[in-house]
Every structure is written in C-alpha cells, then in structure tokens.
Amino acid sequence: MRNPTGFAVIPDSVCVLYLAELLNQDRSLRFGYADDIAIYRASKSVESNVTMLKRDVRQVMRWGAENKVAFAPEKLEMIHLSRKRNTNAPSIRVSPELTITPVTAVGDEQPGFALASASG
C-alpha cells in the first residue's frame, strides 16, 4: 500500500502480526499494539527491577537485530512506581551505546525514564 507521497504504508495489523513472536515470548510481562511494546516488571526493590529490565531490553534488542526490526532508542521510556518517597532511580546501562537515565525533575510532563546518551 502506498500513500500520496509514494512511501509504503504498513497497516497496524501487519506490525502486530510481525511483533507477535516477540510479545508471545512472555505474555505476562510484554504487551503491545501496532509498533509499541511495553515491558512490565514488579519486585520489592528498584535495583531488582533495573536488573530485570536491563535483561529484558537486551533480549528485545537482540530479537530485533535477529529479525531485522529496528527499534528507536530515543523513544524508550520507563516508569518506576513506588510507595516509598525519595526512592533512588538508578540509570540502566543496556550497552555501551545505550543508557536509560531517569527523568526526575519537578515539572516533567510525565514521571518516568527517558533515553540519555551513554556516559562513562
């Protein structure tokens, strides 16, 4: 299918079918629609979540590389929810090129994490 500009248009249903394999690897922790994927983790500590999420993001990126699916790292976001106040929200270093750093400034449109360039 082509739009007036001549670029191919991929219907959402095709994206869902293509990503179904990735989403079905763990239905309790991964869900999505069209080209959006969410990974869910819950534990008793932020540190445990960071460890599990790092592993999960690496698995998704590996699957993408193996299946020629490019994910946009600039769209990565994560949200930590906690009952505790002033919980430390550490950065997640997925690879030397990809570090996900928490966004914690007052006045952010949405609490959570956003991509930052690798440091270090």
Buried (B, 14 or more C-beta within 10 A) or exposed (E): EEEEEEEEEEEEEEBBEEBEEBBEEEEEBBEBEEBEBEBEBEEEEBEEBBBBBBEBBEBBBEBBEEEEBEBEBEEBEBEBEEEEEEEEBEBBBBEEEBBBBBBEEEEEEEBBBBBBEBEE
